[in-house]
Amino acid sequence: MIRAFAIYATAALAEIAGCFSVWAVLRLSAPSWWLLPGFASLVAFAYLLTLIEADAAGRAFAAYGGIYIAASLVWLRAVEGFHPDRWDILGAALSLAGAAIIIFGPRPA
């Protein structure tokens, strides 16, 4: 369980960083070379999700969604300097609850 959370958290950081590199180039006038580490980060994100023990890729991706939403709000605060509001927090909590249902829901053997 701790291993899966660490993989999901690292994958979220990799995905957010990769997407932010494109955002920075197109919206913040960052130099175009920022795309190179950004694309490498996106490849790392995709690889990391293959390390999740799941019976189906879609289930691993769906559970990851909740972690991604929460990590995006951490990024919002830590990197972009914006404070998440109560609606951000509520949305993240609901998405994490959904991820928990996907991860811990009973499945037929």
LUMKOLLO-277281 format. One record per residue: residue in one letter; x, y, z of N, C-alpha, C in turn. Coordinates in steps of 0.001 Angstrom, whole numbers, padded with zeros to 6 digits, always signed. Example, Ala and Ser with C-alpha at 12.3 -4.5 7.8 and 13.67 -1.06 7.14 Angstrom:
# residues 2
A+013190-005690+007800+012300-004500+007800+013200-003300+007800 S+012850-002250+007080+013670-001060+007140+012900+000030+007870 
//
This chain:
# residues 109
M+000814-001195+000000+000000+000000+000000+000856+001256+000000 I+001868+001298+000861+002753+002459+000915+003526+002571-000390 R+003943+001433-000954+004660+001445-002228+003777+002019-003331 A+002525+001603-003386+001614+002105-004417+001408+003607-004265 F+001230+004070-003014+001057+005509-002806+002295+006273-003263 A+003481+005752-002953+004726+006421-003366+004829+006476-004892 I+004443+005389-005551+004471+005379-007020+003472+006391-007562 Y+002260+006386-007029+001250+007337-007495+001706+008783-007259 A+002260+009061-006096+002697+010426-005789+003836+010856-006713 T+004770+009967-006973+005879+010286-007873+005374+010457-009300 A+004443+009609-009709+003853+009742-011046+003126+011074-011181 A+002411+011477-010136+001699+012760-010184+002676+013910-010332 L+003761+013888-009574+004771+014934-009694+005345+014968-011103 A+005633+013795-011657+006186+013729-013014+005193+014256-014046 E+003927+013877-013913+002935+014340-014882+002713+015850-014775 I+002582+016333-013567+002347+017763-013375+003534+018569-013883 A+004738+018134-013577+005930+018849-014049+005989+018845-015575 G+005687+017702-016173+005710+017626-017641+004671+018524-018277 C+003468+018505-017749+002412+019363-018283+002712+020832-018019 F+003291+021111-016851+003625+022503-016543+004679+023043-017500 S+005587+022188-017953+006610+022673-018895+005953+023178-020179 V+004942+022481-020656+004220+022930-021857+003462+024223-021538 W+002794+024262-020403+002083+025461-019968+003046+026654-019908 A+004215+026428-019303+005183+027516-019144+005671+028034-020492 V+005909+027131-021435+006371+027557-022764+005271+028327-023488 L+004070+027793-023477+002984+028401-024257+002303+029582-023569 R+002273+029595-022250+001531+030645-021548+002407+031623-020785 L+003610+031198-020405+004468+032048-019582+005743+032474-020294 S+005832+032169-021571+006997+032532-022408+008313+031940-021913 A+008260+030753-021328+009487+030057-020950+010202+029620-022227 P+011501+029417-022152+012239+028975-023349+011764+027597-023816 S+011792+027384-025118+011274+026143-025689+012044+024902-025235 W+013284+025055-024806+014028+023881-024343+013398+023285-023089 W+012518+024012-022395+011816+023462-021247+010972+022252-021639 L+010636+022145-022922+009830+021013-023371+010588+019694-023264 L+011895+019709-023423+012677+018465-023376+012577+017764-022020 P+012900+018434-020914+012709+017737-019631+011229+017472-019340 G+010371+018323-019879+008936+018101-019694+008476+016814-020347 F+008908+016569-021570+008535+015332-022250+009152+014118-021559 A+010388+014248-021088+011020+013155-020341+010230+012861-019061 S+009749+013903-018433+008945+013740-017231+007637+013009-017529 L+007027+013302-018666+005788+012618-019045+006030+011144-019356 V+007173+010833-019935+007520+009427-020175+007711+008718-018832 A+008379+009383-017897+008567+008799-016565+007218+008553-015887 F+006299+009499-016035+004954+009343-015476+004293+008075-016015 A+004313+007909-017329+003668+006743-017939+004332+005449-017460 Y+005650+005447-017379+006368+004268-016905+005982+003934-015461 L+005944+004955-014614+005633+004731-013205+004272+004057-013019 L+003295+004441-013822+001982+003811-013677+002004+002332-014042 T+002964+001903-014851+003059+000473-015162+003538-000336-013956 L+004076+000337-012949+004578-000352-011752+003475-000640-010736 I+002286-000100-010954+001171-000316-010033+000620-001725-010223 E+000455-002430-009106-000139-003765-009152-001652-003610-009302 A-002147-003907-010468-003587-003821-010728-003940-004856-011783 D-005174-005316-011736-005603-006317-012715-005945-005682-014059 A-006086-004361-014101-006407-003679-015354-005819-002271-015326 A-005306-001840-016448-004709-000502-016540-005723+000576-016203 G-006944+000436-016698-007964+001445-016447-008230+001659-014970 R-008199+000585-014194-008417+000713-012751-007247+001442-012095 A-006033+001136-012507-004858+001841-011975-004929+003319-012330 F-005328+003627-013561-005420+005021-013996-006526+005754-013255 A-007656+005101-013041-008777+005731-012353-008406+006054-010902 A-007773+005119-010224-007356+005357-008843-006325+006483-008788 Y-005467+006544-009778-004455+007597-009849-005091+008982-009937 G-006249+009073-010551-006899+010369-010742-007072+011146-009444 G-007461+010486-008387-007637+011162-007102-006327+011709-006561 I-005276+010913-006683-003952+011346-006225-003493+012541-007057 Y-003729+012481-008366-003330+013570-009261-004014+014882-008877 I-005295+014827-008586-006028+016040-008232-005451+016651-006955 A-005233+015839-005938-004665+016352-004692-003257+016898-004918 A-002442+016185-005684-001074+016641-005964-001081+017947-006753 S-002050+018124-007624-002153+019368-008393-002385+020560-007475 L-003148+020359-006418-003379+021442-005471-002134+021735-004635 V-001351+020712-004342-000064+020933-003670+000847+021739-004595 W+000878+021386-005866+001661+022128-006867+001182+023582-006938 L-000129+023760-006962-000715+025097-007018-000148+025975-005907 R-000056+025416-004714+000443+026168-003562+001954+026294-003576 A+002639+025182-003754+004099+025165-003605+004840+025843-004755 V+004371+025641-005975+005103+026149-007139+004512+027455-007659 E+003187+027506-007727+002546+028685-008316+002165+029748-007289 G+002219+029405-006008+001983+030378-004965+000526+030767-004735 F-000406+029963-005228-001830+030211-005001-002332+029292-003892 H-003208+029811-003050-003798+029007-001993-005057+028325-002520 P-005133+027001-002408-006380+026329-002783-007518+026846-001904 D-008683+027034-002509-009830+027489-001721-010623+026274-001227 R-011696+026550-000498-012461+025445+000096-013054+024522-000958 W-013373+025057-002135-013945+024238-003202-012882+023326-003804 D-011664+023829-003891-010545+022987-004335-010363+021825-003364 I-010358+022148-002074-010144+021127-001038-011278+020107-001049 L-012507+020579-001146-013654+019667-001196-013568+018752-002410 G-013254+019314-003558-013131+018505-004769-012036+017458-004642 A-010901+017849-004063-009807+016889-003869-010224+015782-002903 A-010918+016152-001835-011367+015148-000868-012327+014149-001516 L-013241+014659-002320-014174+013759-003011-013437+012846-003992 S-012461+013397-004693-011728+012557-005652-010886+011504-004938 L-010307+011862-003791-009547+010877-003020-010468+009794-002464 A-011669+010183-002075-012637+009180-001619-012974+008224-002762 G-013162+008751-003952-013416+007895-005114-012250+006975-005411 A-011033+007505-005309-009847+006676-005538-009773+005556-004496 A-010088+005874-003248-010057+004858-002193-011074+003753-002457 I-012251+004130-002934-013261+003115-003264-012743+002205-004369 I-012107+002785-005372-011557+001982-006472-010454+001062-005963 I-009575+001589-005133-008430+000803-004658-008864-000286-003674 F-009713+000068-002713-010037-000842-001622-011354-001586-001779 G-012097-001294-002831-013384-001961-003029-013211-003462-003165 P-014125-004235-002571-014008-005703-002675-014215-006155-004121 R-013398-007083-004542-013453-007629-005881-013620-009136-005794 P-014365-009714-006723-014445-011174-006743-013062-011797-006980 A-012819-012907-006351-011498-013563-006470-011282-014166-007817 
//
